[in-house]
Amino acid sequence: MKPGTKLKSAVCDTEVMVIRGSDVIVECGGAAMGEERPAAMAPVNTDFAAGTQIGKRYVDSAGTIELLCVKPGKGSLSIGGVALQTKDAKTLPSSD
């Protein structure tokens, strides 16, 4: 995966853009994502049905993968069966 690549879910409407990545298979709703949406949608795995939110960045625990959600959906993002977390916003310094 190279930065700027758009990935589409095979189980819901979720679309993400790769901000930082490596050669891993990103999953949404328990199914692998691809650059093209399949003709027939598969069902969402209930273990990965927390959903995605537009504008949120999703990262792995090591911080090596970062994805930006550009279209929300019902499936949640994972890599190798491990769910990705939303990236926390950085706090700005006070302007005292």
Buried (B, 14 or more C-beta within 10 A) or exposed (E): BEEEBBBBBBBBBBBBBBBBBEEEEBBBBBBEBEEEBEEEBBEBBEEBBEBBEEEBBBBBEEEEBBBBBBBBBBBBBBBEEEBBEEBEEEEEEEEE
